[in-house]
Amino acid sequence: MKILETDRLMLRAFAVSDALNFYYLNLDPEVIKYTGDKPFDSIEKTEDFLRHYDHYLQYGFGRWAVIKKSNEEFLGWCGLKYTDASEEYDIGFRFFKRNWNHGYATEAAKACVALGFERFGMERIVGRAMKKNTGSIRVLKKLGFTFLKEFNFDGEEGVIYKLDQREFDLQDK
C-alpha cells in the first residue's frame, strides 16, 4: 500500500516479500555500523520481523519501504517511529550503500517529516545518530533539524537533533 510519493520515490508499507532486501540491507556492516543493530540471522527471521511489524496498526505510521519509481528498485527504508518510554517520535532511514549520496534519504525523510506534522499532528520529531555518523547528521541538518543534546548510544557518543512543528511551519517548503 502506497503511503507517500515524491518526485523520484514511492514509500509503501513493508511486506513479507521485502525479506530478501531487508536481510541483505542489514547484512552490510557499513550500513548498520552506526545503528546499534545486528544483522538478521536468516531470511526466515527477517520474514518473521516483517510479518510482526505492528507500528502501522498501533500508531497509523511507521518505517516504510523506499522504492525508486523509475524502476521499482527497493532502495532501503525511511519513516517515523514512536517510542513509548521517551514519548518521542523519531525519523529514521537506512539505505543500501549503493544508494548513498543520491539525495534519497533527504527526499524520503522530508516527505515523512511533513506527513508526521501535517497528517499526524506531531509537535516534535527527533533524529538520533551516533556522533560519528556524519552522513545521517547531514541529512537531519538539511531537513532543518537542530542539535538538542548528546546521549549514550549503546556505549558510543550519540546526538539527538529535533524539529518542532513551529520551526517546520516556518521553513520554505
C-alpha positions, 0 to 999 in steps of 0.5 A: 500500500502506497503511503507517500510519493515524491518526485523520484520515490514511492514509500509503501508499507513493508511486506513479507516479500521485502525479506530478501532486501531487508536481510541483505540491507542489514547484512552490510556492516557499513550500513548498520555500523552506526545503528546499534543493530545486528544483522538478521540471522536468516531470511526466515527471521527477517520474514518473521520481523516483517510479518510482526511489524505492528507500528502501522496498526498501533500508531497509523505510521511507521518505517516504510519501504523506499522504492525508486519509481523509475524502476521499482528498485527497493532502495532501503527504508525511511519513516517515523517511529514512536517510542513509548518510554521517551514519548518521542517520535523519531525519523529514521532511514537506512539505505543500501550503500549503493544508494548513498549520496543520491539525495534519497534519504533527504527526499524520503525523510522530508516527505515523512517529516511533513506527513508526521506534522501535517497528517499526524499532528506531531509537535516534535520529531527527533533524529538520533545518530551516533556522533560519528555518523556524519552522513545521517547528521547531514541529512537531519541538518538539511531537513532543518533539524537542530542539535538538542543534546548528546546521549549514550548510544549503546556505549558510543557518543550519540546526538539527538537533533529535533524539529518542532512543528513551529520551526517546520511551519516556518521553513520554505517548503 
